[in-house]
Amino acid sequence: VCNFMSHEKCLKNVKIPCSCIAPSLVRVPVAHCFGPPGHYKRKFCTVCRKSLESPAFRCEVCELHVHTDCILFACSDCRQCHQDGHLDHDTYHHHWREGNLSSSARCEFCKKTCGSSEVLSGMRCEWCGILAHAACYVIVTPECTFGRLRNMILPPNCVQLFSRNFSKLHCFRISENMQTESDEDDDVDGSTQGSMKDIQISTDSSKQTLKIFDGNDAVKRNQFRLISVPRIAKNEEVVEAALRAYYINDDQQEYELQTFTQQALLSDDVINRNDAAEDSNLGSVFRESVPEAWIIRAKPKDEEVIRIYPAWLKVGMAYVSLRVNKDSTVQTVIKEVLPLLGRQTECVQNFKLVEVLMGSKQVQRTVLDNQELILNRLKDIRKTSIRQMNQTRFYIVENSKSIVQVNLFVGGLPPQLSPEEYTNILKEELAIKTNVVSVSHVYQAQGAVVLQISCFSEAERIYMLVKDTVVNDKPLNAVVIPAVMASKIPRNCCPLLVFVNPKSGGLKGRDLLYSFRKLLNPHQVFELTNGGPLPGFHTFSEVPSFRVLVCGGDGTVGWVLGALEEIRHKLVCSEPSVAILPLGTGNDLGRVLRWGAGYSGEDPYSILVSVDEADDVLMDRWTILLDAEEPAEGAENGIAEPEPPKIVQMNNYCGLGIDAELSLDFHHAREEEPGKFNSRFHNKGVYVKVGLQKISHTRNLHKDIKLQVDQHEVELPSIEGLIFINIPSWGSGADLWGSESDNRFEKPRIDDGLLEVVGVTGVVHMGQVQGGFRSGIRIAQGSYFRVTLLKPIPVQVDGEPWIQAPGQIIISAAGPKV
């Protein structure tokens, strides 16, 4: 049925469930979260167990890999990363996923290798990461402790998310621009792709290829599977092959094939009508005129045994088996099940029967009507698709008034409005229903609100509408946010809040997002292109202690620190420590704090271990006030008003003159052709080229600016660039201040409350500093600076360049150190 391979000597140790019974062993059905199809080398499909040559899918949350045409058969057994308001249990069991281990994988118990490059083998827990052979994993204690990273993982039982109508991509904030086409398109492609694969096998003339549909739904979507059978095959053999193609291991006597005609679909009573014809044909061989498409149908039964799962009414019991007949209604089933669960004294009206379809992409729940005949219901499911029968369960559930609460973060609104004004904008633009929607948090400085919605369909409607709404020429953005129950977080747990900028530096962010979602809880990983850092800080606002990991360049780190500064007073943990995974071009801050010169594909697990073991250091931050004043005579001629002062935060350095001019030229080049700037090496090459064009320029920056340090005028030497440095690394790791000791100044530190001021004489001097042959010209050291610009001059702060009009620049220490 599922292409499982085993050595003869190993057969006695096989403990892996076959694809056809795997769905019945799932404890809590959780749908998968498939990204766009991609090429995955040396991986195997979890359903058919063959290697993934063509584009295939992988789950963004757990280690599931699957062919395009096997996706319908994948079990909905993804990791349970949050609670959905249904069940509440605080012990966690290992979440085993088979295969696709690295070749160096070793079994936790027998210490022998358990990975394989030839077949799908070995088991791995998706939470704690322990590896084991199929024969060894059954002896592991079932409780999972989350392994080495337990203090950094946000425990799933502390996260609550009502996710009924939202796809998994929305729940985990996975950006949908990765999604190439809609689900239905790729399903259809899948069936034809798979068929091509199988057609090539059966070129043998003694065989024939048949299209098999598994029900009306497959016919509608034109999704068939191909089987190849001998030309002189008996009917039962064909039925058997058809069942195997759909991973069904029932007795073939219970099924029959029906020729595929439109009329067969329209008639309800097809099975009986075709019965006689089928019987007379039973022992015969297929003749030349055989139609190539068939539908496989289940024969009607007078009674069946069904399984009823107690939806957490009784712990320790998987399901109750019950025999049903033609007269059994949903109500009689509930009546018979309650005594078996020890609930015989309770009223039947307090319970309902819920049909759950455990699809790999979505788990759908339908409450059944009390008067419905249960056998008819089974017949309908099988008519739609016999495959779905394998993935359908019945749960008995208590009728409780469950409280629905969906939190939606909406950003991109005009800043500095009152809560009433925000509510009015939302009423106007999104027509929100105030009886089920309330504004629970307002972030005025950032122009963002958090909505609390008590109705699934309204939440879904608002979410979809926000994407196409523009207010004041600015598009809005919406993020589904989980509720973190801070009181449940264990004492010693300090969850890690991860921010990834997929656009930084060498564009490695996409793979890192996947790795961190897999190693941690996806609810603690935020993509910065999706609403910025605020949704992450809001989600963690009640967490008593947490740390932050920023994956991006120095600009990204500045962005996150700036957001933290603005929202700090609303966080229970107001000063979280910040770690950096440098993805940018320069990464000077990453170098100084010893996170390295730039990420080059190290194992994300070991990065998380380093973050866990890292020490705290304090760092100064600085505020720069830029106040442009137009020259006096300009004002008399009625020229434009001076622009209002601008305030910028600085972490690393601020440059005036030649250094900023090179940054500006690089910035323009990158904006013209962003696609080319995807490697650090290329980016640095462009810097060199821009620099060479400026070698012969002579300018007299010292004549165009005046500098005051701590209220004293400082005379400037003949220079082309003036740079204020907070950290001992500039321009991708160069030491601008120099290491030799100096009686005039103290040794620089990143937390001494002082900035160093250095001059450079031109591009050649900057090149020598970069090469380590010279250092800059030391000018001053202090904590308060005033620079007067006499003409427009290029300025850059932490790599963000612009041309600054004449006027004043004041640099002073920002709030508390970070």
C-alpha positions in Angstrom: 0.0 0.0 0.0 2.7 2.5 0.9 5.9 1.3 -0.6 7.6 0.6 2.9 11.0 -1.1 2.6 12.7 -3.2 5.3 15.5 -5.7 5.6 14.2 -9.2 6.4 16.1 -9.2 9.7 14.5 -5.9 10.7 10.9 -6.8 10.0 10.3 -7.9 13.5 11.2 -4.4 14.7 8.9 -2.5 12.3 6.7 -0.2 14.4 5.8 2.5 11.8 2.1 2.8 10.9 1.3 2.4 7.2 -0.2 5.4 5.4 -3.6 3.8 5.3 -4.0 3.5 9.1 -1.9 6.5 10.2 -4.9 8.9 10.3 -6.7 6.7 12.8 -3.7 7.0 15.2 -3.6 10.8 15.3 -4.5 12.0 18.8 -5.4 15.6 18.0 -5.8 16.5 14.3 -3.8 19.6 13.4 -3.6 20.7 9.8 -0.2 21.4 8.1 1.1 24.7 6.9 2.4 24.2 3.3 4.6 26.9 1.8 5.0 27.2 -2.0 6.3 24.1 -3.9 10.1 23.9 -4.0 13.0 21.5 -4.8 14.2 19.5 -1.8 17.3 17.5 -2.4 17.8 14.1 -0.8 14.4 14.1 1.0 11.6 11.5 0.9 7.9 11.8 0.7 6.2 10.8 3.9 3.2 9.4 2.1 4.5 7.2 -0.8 8.1 7.0 0.7 9.8 7.7 -2.6 12.4 10.4 -3.1 11.3 14.0 -4.0 12.6 14.6 -7.5 10.0 17.0 -8.9 8.9 20.2 -7.0 7.3 19.1 -3.7 5.7 20.7 -0.6 7.0 20.9 3.0 5.2 22.0 6.1 6.5 25.3 7.4 6.0 24.1 11.0 7.0 20.4 11.2 9.3 18.2 9.2 6.7 16.9 6.7 7.8 16.6 3.1 5.3 15.4 0.5 4.9 15.1 -3.3 2.4 17.4 -5.0 0.1 14.5 -5.8 0.5 12.9 -2.4 -0.6 16.0 -0.4 -4.2 14.9 -0.3 -3.2 11.7 1.6 -0.9 13.4 4.2 -2.1 12.9 7.7 -3.2 16.1 9.6 -0.7 15.4 12.4 1.2 18.7 12.5 2.7 20.0 15.8 0.1 21.5 18.2 1.6 24.9 18.8 -1.3 26.6 20.6 -4.6 25.8 22.3 -7.8 26.3 20.3 -10.1 26.7 23.2 -11.1 23.0 23.2 -8.7 21.1 25.2 -6.5 22.0 28.1 -3.7 19.7 29.0 -0.3 20.8 30.3 1.8 17.7 29.8 3.4 17.4 26.4 4.2 14.2 24.5 6.9 13.7 22.0 5.7 14.6 18.5 7.3 11.9 16.3 8.0 12.5 12.6 9.6 9.9 10.5 12.7 10.2 8.4 14.6 12.8 6.4 17.3 12.9 9.1 20.9 13.9 8.3 23.3 11.1 7.5 25.1 11.7 10.8 22.0 11.2 12.9 22.5 8.8 15.9 19.9 7.0 17.9 19.5 8.3 21.4 19.3 4.7 22.8 21.4 2.3 20.9 23.8 5.0 19.7 24.0 3.6 16.1 23.2 5.7 13.1 19.5 6.0 12.4 19.5 8.3 9.3 19.6 6.9 5.7 20.0 8.4 2.3 18.3 5.5 0.5 15.0 5.2 2.2 12.8 7.1 4.7 14.0 5.9 8.1 14.5 6.9 11.7 12.3 9.1 14.0 12.7 12.6 15.3 10.7 14.5 18.0 9.6 17.8 16.5 9.8 19.5 19.9 12.9 18.3 21.7 14.7 17.0 18.6 15.8 13.5 20.0 16.5 10.9 17.3 15.8 7.2 17.4 15.3 4.1 15.3 11.7 3.0 14.7 12.3 0.0 16.9 13.8 2.2 19.7 11.4 5.1 19.8 8.6 3.1 21.3 10.6 2.6 24.5 11.1 6.3 25.1 9.1 7.9 28.0 6.2 9.6 26.2 6.5 13.0 28.0 8.6 15.5 26.1 10.7 18.1 28.0 11.4 20.3 24.9 15.1 19.4 25.1 18.1 21.8 25.2 16.1 24.8 24.1 13.3 24.4 26.7 14.0 27.7 28.4 13.7 29.6 25.1 10.6 27.9 23.7 7.2 29.5 24.3 5.3 26.5 25.7 2.3 25.6 23.5 -0.1 25.4 26.4 0.6 29.1 27.2 -0.6 30.2 23.8 -4.2 30.5 22.8 -5.5 31.1 19.3 -9.0 30.7 18.0 -8.1 29.8 14.5 -11.3 28.2 13.1 -11.6 30.1 9.8 -8.0 31.2 9.3 -5.6 29.2 7.3 -2.4 28.0 9.0 -0.4 30.6 7.0 -2.5 33.4 8.6 -2.2 31.9 12.1 1.6 31.7 11.9 1.9 35.0 10.0 3.7 33.4 7.1 3.7 35.9 4.3 1.5 34.8 1.5 3.5 36.3 -1.3 5.4 33.1 -1.1 2.2 31.3 -2.2 2.5 30.9 -5.9 -1.0 29.8 -6.9 -4.1 28.9 -4.9 -4.6 25.5 -3.3 -7.0 24.2 -6.0 -4.6 25.0 -8.8 -1.7 23.1 -7.4 -4.0 20.2 -6.5 -5.1 19.9 -10.1 -1.5 20.2 -11.3 -0.6 17.6 -8.9 -2.9 15.0 -10.3 -1.7 15.4 -13.8 1.9 15.6 -12.7 1.6 12.4 -10.8 -0.1 10.8 -13.8 2.7 11.6 -16.1 5.1 10.0 -13.7 3.1 6.8 -13.7 2.4 6.7 -17.4 6.1 6.4 -18.1 6.2 3.2 -16.1 3.6 1.3 -18.1 4.9 1.3 -21.7 4.7 -2.5 -21.6 2.1 -3.5 -24.3 0.7 -6.4 -22.2 -0.5 -3.8 -19.6 -3.0 -1.0 -19.8 -3.3 2.2 -17.9 -6.6 3.2 -16.3 -7.7 6.5 -14.8 -9.4 5.9 -11.4 -11.5 8.6 -9.7 -12.4 8.0 -6.0 -15.7 9.8 -6.0 -17.8 12.8 -7.3 -15.4 15.3 -5.8 -12.4 13.9 -7.7 -14.4 14.0 -10.9 -15.4 17.6 -10.4 -11.7 18.6 -9.9 -10.5 16.2 -12.5 -8.2 14.5 -10.0 -7.5 11.0 -10.8 -4.8 8.4 -10.1 -3.4 6.1 -12.7 -3.1 2.4 -12.2 -1.4 0.0 -14.6 -2.9 -3.5 -14.8 -2.4 -6.5 -17.1 -4.8 -6.5 -20.1 -6.2 -9.8 -19.0 -6.9 -8.7 -15.4 -9.9 -9.9 -13.4 -12.2 -7.3 -12.0 -11.2 -7.9 -8.4 -7.5 -7.3 -9.3 -8.4 -4.0 -10.8 -10.5 -3.0 -7.7 -7.6 -4.0 -5.5 -5.1 -1.9 -7.5 -7.5 1.0 -7.4 -7.9 0.8 -3.6 -4.1 0.6 -3.2 -3.7 3.7 -5.4 -5.8 5.6 -2.8 -4.0 4.0 0.2 -7.1 2.0 1.3 -6.5 -1.4 2.7 -10.2 -2.5 3.1 -11.5 -5.7 1.6 -12.0 -5.3 -2.1 -15.4 -7.2 -1.9 -16.9 -4.1 -0.4 -16.1 -1.9 -3.4 -16.8 -2.0 -7.1 -15.8 -0.1 -10.2 -18.3 1.9 -12.2 -17.7 3.3 -15.7 -17.2 7.0 -15.8 -20.1 8.7 -17.5 -21.7 12.0 -16.8 -25.1 10.3 -16.4 -23.6 8.1 -13.7 -22.8 11.2 -11.7 -26.2 12.8 -12.0 -28.2 9.7 -10.9 -28.3 9.2 -7.2 -29.0 5.5 -7.3 -26.1 4.6 -9.6 -24.7 1.8 -7.5 -27.8 -0.4 -7.7 -28.4 0.3 -11.3 -25.0 -0.8 -12.2 -25.0 -3.8 -10.0 -26.4 -6.4 -12.4 -24.1 -5.3 -15.2 -21.1 -5.5 -12.9 -22.0 -9.0 -11.7 -22.3 -10.5 -15.1 -18.9 -9.2 -16.0 -17.2 -10.5 -12.9 -14.9 -13.2 -14.1 -14.3 -11.7 -17.5 -11.2 -10.1 -18.9 -11.1 -6.5 -20.0 -11.7 -6.2 -23.7 -10.3 -3.6 -26.1 -13.4 -1.4 -25.8 -12.7 -0.9 -22.1 -13.3 2.7 -21.0 -10.1 4.2 -19.6 -11.8 6.1 -16.7 -13.5 4.5 -13.8 -15.0 5.6 -10.5 -14.5 3.4 -7.5 -17.6 3.1 -5.3 -18.4 1.5 -2.0 -21.2 -1.0 -1.9 -24.1 -0.1 0.4 -24.2 -1.8 3.8 -27.1 -2.6 6.2 -24.9 -2.0 9.2 -21.5 -0.8 10.1 -19.2 -0.3 13.1 -18.2 3.3 13.6 -15.8 4.9 16.1 -16.9 7.7 18.3 -14.1 9.8 19.8 -14.8 11.3 23.2 -13.7 15.0 22.7 -11.7 15.0 25.9 -14.7 13.9 28.0 -12.7 10.9 29.2 -9.0 11.0 29.4 -7.1 7.9 28.5 -9.8 6.5 26.2 -9.1 6.8 22.4 -12.5 6.0 21.0 -15.6 3.9 21.5 -16.8 1.4 18.8 -20.5 1.3 18.1 -22.6 -0.8 15.7 -25.1 1.3 13.7 -27.9 0.1 11.4 -30.4 1.7 9.0 -32.5 3.2 11.8 -29.6 4.7 13.8 -29.9 8.5 14.0 -27.3 10.9 15.4 -29.5 11.1 18.6 -29.6 7.4 19.2 -25.8 7.2 18.7 -25.3 9.9 21.4 -27.7 8.0 23.7 -25.7 4.7 23.3 -22.3 6.3 23.7 -22.9 8.2 26.9 -23.2 5.1 29.2 -20.0 3.8 27.6 -18.2 7.0 28.8 -19.8 6.8 32.3 -22.1 9.7 31.5 -25.4 7.8 31.5 -27.0 10.2 34.1 -26.6 13.2 31.7 -29.2 14.6 29.3 -28.7 13.7 25.6 -29.6 17.3 24.7 -26.3 18.5 26.4 -24.2 16.8 23.7 -23.7 17.0 20.0 -22.0 14.8 17.4 -19.3 16.6 15.4 -18.0 15.2 12.1 -14.3 16.1 11.7 -12.6 15.9 8.2 -8.9 15.7 8.9 -7.6 17.2 5.6 -3.9 17.8 5.4 -4.3 21.6 4.8 -7.5 22.2 6.9 -9.4 20.4 9.6 -13.1 21.0 9.0 -15.7 20.5 11.7 -19.5 20.0 11.0 -22.1 19.6 13.7 -24.5 16.9 12.7 -28.3 17.3 12.9 -29.8 15.1 15.6 -32.3 13.4 13.3 -29.8 12.6 10.6 -29.5 8.9 9.7 -25.9 7.9 10.4 -25.6 5.3 7.6 -26.8 7.9 5.0 -24.1 10.2 6.3 -21.4 7.6 5.7 -22.8 6.8 2.3 -22.6 10.5 1.3 -19.0 10.8 2.5 -18.0 7.8 0.5 -19.9 9.0 -2.6 -18.0 12.3 -2.4 -14.7 10.5 -1.9 -13.8 7.1 -0.5 -10.4 8.6 0.5 -12.2 11.1 2.8 -13.8 8.3 4.7 -10.3 7.4 6.0 -9.8 11.0 7.2 -13.2 11.5 8.8 -14.0 11.0 12.5 -16.9 11.5 14.7 -16.5 13.3 18.1 -19.0 13.5 20.9 -18.8 17.0 22.4 -20.4 18.8 25.3 -22.6 21.8 24.3 -20.7 24.5 26.2 -20.8 28.2 25.3 -17.3 28.6 24.1 -16.0 32.1 24.2 -14.6 33.2 20.9 -11.9 35.9 20.9 -9.7 36.6 17.9 -7.0 39.3 18.2 -6.2 41.2 15.1 -3.3 43.7 14.9 -4.1 46.5 12.3 -1.2 48.8 11.4 -0.6 51.6 8.8 -3.2 53.9 10.3 -2.5 57.7 10.7 -0.5 58.2 13.9 -1.4 60.3 17.0 -5.2 59.9 16.9 -7.5 59.2 19.8 -9.1 55.7 20.3 -12.5 57.2 19.2 -10.9 58.6 15.9 -9.4 55.2 15.2 -12.7 53.5 15.8 -14.4 55.9 13.4 -11.8 55.3 10.7 -12.4 51.5 11.0 -16.1 51.9 10.9 -15.8 54.0 7.8 -13.3 51.9 5.9 -14.0 48.4 7.1 -17.6 48.8 8.3 -16.8 47.0 11.6 -19.7 45.8 13.7 -19.1 47.3 17.1 -21.2 44.7 18.9 -18.6 42.0 18.2 -15.5 44.2 17.6 -13.7 46.3 20.2 -10.4 48.2 20.2 -8.4 46.6 23.0 -5.0 48.4 22.6 -4.0 51.6 20.8 -0.4 52.4 19.7 -0.8 56.1 18.8 2.8 56.9 18.0 2.9 54.0 15.5 -0.6 54.4 14.1 -1.7 50.8 15.1 -4.6 49.3 17.0 -5.4 45.8 18.3 -9.0 44.6 17.7 -10.7 42.0 19.8 -13.3 40.2 17.7 -15.9 37.7 19.2 -17.1 36.2 15.9 -15.1 34.1 13.5 -16.7 35.2 10.2 -16.4 38.9 11.2 -12.7 38.4 12.0 -12.1 36.7 8.7 -14.0 39.4 6.8 -12.0 42.3 8.4 -8.7 40.4 7.9 -9.3 40.0 4.2 -10.7 43.6 3.7 -7.7 45.3 5.5 -5.3 43.9 2.8 -7.0 46.0 0.1 -7.7 49.1 2.2 -5.7 52.4 1.9 -6.0 55.2 4.4 -4.2 58.6 3.6 -2.4 56.9 0.7 -0.9 54.3 3.0 -2.0 50.6 2.8 -3.2 49.0 6.0 -1.8 45.7 7.2 -3.4 43.0 9.5 -1.7 40.3 11.5 -3.5 37.6 13.5 -2.1 37.6 17.0 -2.2 34.8 19.5 -2.9 35.4 23.2 0.0 34.5 25.5 -1.2 33.4 28.9 1.7 34.7 30.9 0.6 33.1 34.2 1.2 29.6 32.7 4.8 30.2 31.6 7.2 28.2 33.9 9.4 30.2 36.3 12.7 29.4 34.7 11.4 29.9 31.1 12.6 33.1 29.3 11.1 32.7 25.8 13.0 34.1 22.8 11.2 36.6 20.6 12.7 36.3 17.1 12.5 39.0 14.4 13.7 38.1 10.9 14.2 40.6 8.1 14.0 38.4 4.9 15.2 41.4 2.8 18.5 41.9 4.7 21.9 41.3 3.1 22.2 38.0 1.3 18.5 37.2 1.4 19.0 34.2 3.7 16.0 35.2 5.8 13.5 32.8 4.2 15.5 29.7 5.3 16.1 31.1 8.8 12.4 31.8 9.2 11.7 28.1 8.4 14.4 26.8 10.7 13.4 29.0 13.7 9.7 28.1 13.3 10.7 24.5 13.4 13.1 24.7 16.4 10.9 27.0 18.5 7.2 27.7 18.6 6.2 29.4 15.4 4.2 31.9 17.5 7.5 33.5 18.7 8.9 34.1 15.3 8.0 37.3 13.5 8.7 38.4 9.9 9.6 42.1 10.0 8.1 42.8 6.5 4.7 41.8 7.9 3.8 44.8 10.2 7.3 45.5 11.6 8.4 44.7 15.2 5.3 46.0 16.9 3.1 42.8 16.6 5.9 40.8 18.2 6.3 43.2 21.1 2.6 43.4 21.6 2.2 39.6 21.7 5.0 39.4 24.4 3.8 42.5 26.3 2.6 40.5 29.3 5.5 38.0 29.4 7.4 38.6 32.6 10.8 38.0 31.1 11.9 37.4 27.5 14.9 38.0 25.2 15.0 39.2 21.6 16.9 37.8 18.6 17.1 40.2 15.6 18.2 38.6 12.3 19.1 41.4 9.9 21.6 44.1 9.3 22.5 47.1 11.6 19.6 49.1 10.1 17.2 46.3 11.2 18.7 46.2 14.7 18.2 50.0 14.9 14.6 49.6 13.8 13.8 47.0 16.5 15.6 49.0 19.2 13.7 52.1 18.2 10.4 50.3 18.4 11.4 48.8 21.8 12.2 52.4 23.0 8.8 53.6 22.0 6.8 50.8 23.5 9.0 50.0 26.5 6.5 51.5 29.0 3.8 49.1 27.9 5.9 45.9 28.4 6.0 44.0 31.7 9.6 43.1 30.8 10.7 46.6 29.9 14.4 45.9 29.2 14.7 42.6 27.3 18.3 41.7 26.2 18.9 41.7 22.5 21.0 39.3 20.5 22.0 39.8 16.8 22.2 37.3 13.9 24.0 39.6 11.3 22.5 39.3 7.9 23.5 42.8 6.5 26.4 44.0 4.5 28.5 45.8 7.2 27.3 44.2 10.4 29.5 46.4 12.6 27.3 46.0 15.7 27.3 42.3 15.2 31.1 42.2 15.0 31.6 44.4 18.2 29.1 42.2 20.2 30.9 39.1 18.9 28.0 37.6 16.9 30.4 37.5 13.9 30.9 39.4 10.6 27.9 37.9 9.0 25.8 34.8 8.8 27.2 32.2 6.4 24.8 29.3 6.8 25.7 28.0 10.3 23.3 25.6 12.0 20.4 27.6 13.4 20.2 25.2 16.4 23.8 26.1 17.5 22.9 29.8 17.0 20.1 29.4 19.5 22.4 27.6 22.0 24.8 30.6 21.7 22.0 33.0 22.3 21.0 31.0 25.4 24.6 31.1 26.8 25.4 34.7 25.9 26.2 37.4 28.5 24.5 40.8 28.8 26.5 44.0 28.0 25.1 47.5 28.1 25.3 49.9 25.1 24.7 53.6 24.8 22.2 55.0 22.3 22.2 58.5 21.0 19.6 60.9 19.8 20.4 63.2 16.8 18.3 66.4 16.4 18.5 67.8 12.8 17.2 71.3 12.6 17.6 72.8 9.1 17.5 76.6 8.9 17.3 78.4 5.6 19.9 81.2 5.3 18.4 84.6 6.3 18.4 86.3 3.0 16.4 83.4 1.4 13.6 84.1 3.8 13.2 87.7 2.6 12.7 86.6 -1.0 9.7 84.6 0.2 11.3 81.2 -0.4 9.9 78.0 1.2 9.7 77.7 5.0 12.4 75.7 6.8 11.4 72.1 7.4 10.5 71.0 10.9 13.3 69.5 13.1 13.9 65.7 12.6 14.9 63.3 15.3 16.9 60.1 14.6 18.3 57.5 16.9 21.8 56.3 16.5 23.5 53.0 17.6 26.7 52.8 15.7 28.0 55.9 14.0 27.0 59.1 12.2 29.1 60.4 9.3 29.2 63.8 7.5 30.9 64.4 4.2 32.6 61.8 2.0 31.6 58.8 4.0 27.9 59.7 3.7 28.3 60.5 0.0 29.6 57.0 -0.8 26.7 55.6 1.2 24.2 57.7 -0.7 25.6 56.6 -4.1 25.5 53.0 -3.0 21.9 53.5 -1.8 20.8 54.9 -5.2 22.5 52.1 -7.1 20.7 49.5 -4.9 17.3 51.2 -5.4 17.7 51.2 -9.2 18.5 47.4 -9.4 17.6 45.7 -6.1 17.8 42.2 -7.6 21.6 42.5 -8.1 22.3 43.2 -4.4 21.9 39.7 -3.0 25.4 39.0 -1.9 27.8 40.8 0.5 30.7 40.4 -1.9 28.8 42.2 -4.7 27.6 44.9 -2.3 31.2 45.6 -1.2 32.4 45.6 -4.8 29.9 48.4 -5.6 31.2 50.4 -2.6 34.7 50.2 -4.0 33.6 51.2 -7.5 31.7 54.2 -6.1 34.8 55.2 -4.1 37.2 55.1 -7.0 35.0 57.6 -8.9 35.5 60.1 -6.0 39.3 59.8 -5.6 40.3 63.0 -7.3 37.6 65.1 -5.6 39.0 67.7 -3.2 36.6 69.4 -0.8 37.1 71.4 2.2 34.5 70.0 4.7 36.3 71.8 7.6 35.4 75.2 6.0 31.7 74.2 5.7 31.0 73.1 9.2 31.6 74.2 12.8 31.9 71.7 15.7 31.1 72.3 19.4 31.9 69.5 21.9 30.5 69.8 25.5 30.0 73.6 25.0 33.6 74.1 23.7 34.4 75.1 20.1 36.8 72.6 18.5 39.0 73.6 15.6 38.9 71.1 12.7 41.9 70.0 10.7 41.8 69.8 6.9 39.3 66.9 6.3 36.7 65.6 3.9 34.7 63.5 6.3 33.7 63.8 10.0 32.5 60.7 11.8 31.0 60.2 15.3 31.5 56.6 16.5 29.7 54.8 19.4 31.2 51.4 18.7 34.8 50.4 17.8 33.9 49.1 14.3 33.1 51.1 11.2 32.6 50.3 7.5 32.5 46.5 7.9 34.9 46.0 10.7 37.6 48.8 10.4 39.0 50.4 13.5 38.7 54.1 12.8 39.8 55.3 16.3 42.9 53.1 16.3 44.3 51.1 19.2 47.4 53.1 20.3 47.0 54.8 23.7 46.5 58.5 23.9 47.0 60.8 26.9 44.3 63.3 25.6 41.4 60.8 25.5 40.0 57.8 27.5 39.9 54.3 26.0 36.6 54.0 24.1 33.8 51.7 25.4 30.3 51.1 24.1 28.7 52.0 27.5 30.8 54.9 28.8 28.3 57.6 27.8 30.9 59.2 25.4 31.2 59.4 21.6 34.5 59.6 19.7 34.9 62.1 16.8 37.3 61.2 14.0 38.2 62.9 10.7 39.2 61.3 7.3 41.0 63.2 4.6 39.4 61.5 1.6 38.6 58.2 -0.2 42.3 57.1 -0.1 42.5 57.6 3.6 39.2 55.7 4.1 40.7 52.8 2.0 43.8 52.8 4.2 41.7 52.6 7.3 39.7 49.7 5.8 42.9 47.9 5.0 44.2 48.4 8.5 47.2 50.5 7.5 46.1 53.7 9.1 43.5 55.0 11.6 41.5 58.2 11.4 42.5 61.6 12.8 41.3 61.8 16.4 39.5 65.0 17.0 37.4 64.9 20.2 35.5 62.8 22.8 32.4 63.9 24.6 28.7 63.5 25.5 27.1 66.5 23.9 27.8 67.8 20.4 26.5 70.7 18.2 27.4 70.8 14.6 26.6 73.8 12.4 26.3 73.2 8.7 26.9 76.2 6.5 25.8 74.5 3.2 23.9 71.3 2.3 26.1 68.2 3.2 25.5 64.4 2.8 24.8 62.8 6.3 24.4 59.2 7.2 23.3 57.6 10.4 23.9 53.8 10.8 24.1 53.4 7.0 20.9 55.5 6.2 22.1 58.4 4.1 20.5 61.7 2.9 21.5 65.3 2.0 21.0 67.6 5.1 20.2 71.3 4.5 22.2 74.0 6.3 21.4 74.4 10.0 22.1 72.7 13.4 22.8 69.1 14.3 22.7 68.2 18.0 23.8 64.8 19.3 23.1 63.8 22.9 22.6 60.6 24.9 19.2 58.9 24.4 17.2 57.3 27.2 18.4 54.3 29.3 21.2 52.2 27.9 20.1 49.0 26.1 
